[in-house]
Amino acid sequence: MATSLLYERLEAPLAPLDRLPRGLWLWSLIHSQGGLVPRLAGIERLRAALLEGCATAAAGWPPEPLGERLADVLEAVDLPGHCADEPALTETVLRSLCFHLDLIVDYMDRGDDVQAAESLALDSFAAEWKERCGTMDELTAIFGEYADLVKNTRWDMMRGLLRSAGWQEVVRARRLIEALPELARIVRQLGRARETDEPDASNRSEVRIMEEHLAMREVERIVQVPDYPGETLGVRRSGRVARMLPAEAMLLLHPRLRLVWHARHAERTLLSYQDDDRMPEITHELAPAWRPSSRRAPNKRLEMGPMLVCVDTSGSMQGGAEAVAKAVVLEAVRTAHAQRRACHLFAFSGPEEIVETELAVDCEGIARLTEFMGQTFHGGTDISGPLERALAKLGERNWQLADLLIASDGEFGATPAVAAQIRRAKDAMGLRIQGILIGDRETVGFLEIADDIHWMRDWRRYGSGETQLPGATRSLTATYFPGALRTPDNRDRTVSGAEAAQSVAGGPSVPRKE
């Protein structure tokens, strides 16, 4: 027992190691500044202060006056504000601090005095984290949080990305999103993983309900019918001569008692048989009733879940349309990251020109996003390819509850086969396709495949040196070319090419003469 207590007393100064992250053990045990015991306790107190968002100097380590100067540096760089409730970042900051303070002895070996060496170490630490804090602020402004993007292993890569031309496009798209709040609403409504309390007027289904109405119903009641022959129930007093008892009739035969009979008759007190003179009667009257009914009622609006984004990168999307399309992609990435959702991008132009990638807020995902943002749109337009790939993606297990978002100027048209596949996916899986029209007018191809189209009427103002778009209405095609839309009624009245050729070959039909 004595030996156990002896080791316990010897190990007591190392108790802070149990509460420190393992990544700080080596830096805490082996360091040139201060003694072991005050250093362990000082690093623990400094870590706790940073997690609480404070910049107070830790008593004991670093030794004074270096501790006071360190507190001023932490406050100047605003590290406590960034480290609050961020254990991973706090550990990285403390490891960096230990690294720079451990170089003080090296600076002194080169000829610097103590104060100059300490100033050089603190200045190097402040310069490094001033840049990193600026990067974290920039990432937070774009994506809402920086996650693990500022780890030492990824710092060089992130620093290079944030200096690229593509990242400047990301910053520009973020500023554009602030001017287009409706984009956030459209992207947020994508997905079918969670039911909300709001009704969806565009999504209705047949439901069986009970409704109240007025209906004729049979009502049975009992009525009395005077002189109605029926079952004898007993004896009562009345004025009915036909039903009086024989004893009453005997009074009429007596010369004096006959006067008593007449008095009783006048008073309707003759003893007579009581008959059941009631009978049932059936009547009909209006009364409230309930009946089953079928009607189209709005379902609850669905949201959340994965997102499939198709972006038109054809040559007609250059200028303001390109800027809006990039803002759509960035908002999809931001929403997916904030709500822990998956986001898959299909950037399409001409036939077989499809760039397919999954976007996430990590180093690789930001690199792909930056590369996409730095590209200039050009090429033709083929919507069938990306739609087929998106439908194939819906067949995968993790993407069955996804919705599709299409951002384009609408200058495309899906083939009848692809349009039929989309209709089947909508009926079988509940797929919803949201469209963002970045153009002057609606087109037949867009109206056919999209459930809802949000028209960006002022897209020209987001380009450079372009005039605003002229007046246009969304219903031009539907008003002047109603037969052009591939609606169910138009499809039923449309004949195939073979039937049309056969009719033409047969010539005009001439009625026969009798």
Sequence and secondary structure as in RCSB ss.txt:
>XXXX:A:sequence
MATSLLYERLEAPLAPLDRLPRGLWLWSLIHSQGGLVPRLAGIERLRAALLEGCATAAAGWPPEPLGERLADVLE
AVDLPGHCADEPALTETVLRSLCFHLDLIVDYMDRGDDVQAAESLALDSFAAEWKERCGTMDELTAIFGEYADLV
KNTRWDMMRGLLRSAGWQEVVRARRLIEALPELARIVRQLGRARETDEPDASNRSEVRIMEEHLAMREVERIVQV
PDYPGETLGVRRSGRVARMLPAEAMLLLHPRLRLVWHARHAERTLLSYQDDDRMPEITHELAPAWRPSSRRAPNK
RLEMGPMLVCVDTSGSMQGGAEAVAKAVVLEAVRTAHAQRRACHLFAFSGPEEIVETELAVDCEGIARLTEFMGQ
TFHGGTDISGPLERALAKLGERNWQLADLLIASDGEFGATPAVAAQIRRAKDAMGLRIQGILIGDRETVGFLEIA
DDIHWMRDWRRYGSGETQLPGATRSLTATYFPGALRTPDNRDRTVSGAEAAQSVAGGPSVPRKE
>XXXX:A:secstr
 HHHHHHHHHHGGGTHHHHS GGGHHHHHS SSS HHHHHHHHHHHHHHHHTT     TTSS TTHHHHHHHHHH
HHTHHHHHTT HHHHHHHHHHHHHHHTTHHHHHHTT  HHHHHHHHHHHHHHHHHHHHHHHHHHHHHHS  TTTT
SHHHHHHHHHHTTSHHHHHHHHHHHHHHH HHHHHHHHT  SSEEEEEEEEEEEEEEEEEEEEEEEEEEEEEEE 
TT    EEEEEEES STTB HHHHHHTTSTTHHHHHHHHHHHT EEEEEE  EEEEEEEEEEEEEEEEEEEEEEE
EEE S EEEEEE SGGGTTHHHHHHHHHHHHHHHHHHHTT  EEEEEE STT EEEEEE SSHHHHHHHHHHHT 
   S    HHHHHHHHHHHTSGGGTT EEEEEE S     HHHHHHHHHHHHHH   EEEEE SSS  HHHHHH 
SEEEE TTGGGGSSS        TTHHHHH GGGS  HHHHHT   HHHHHHHHHH        
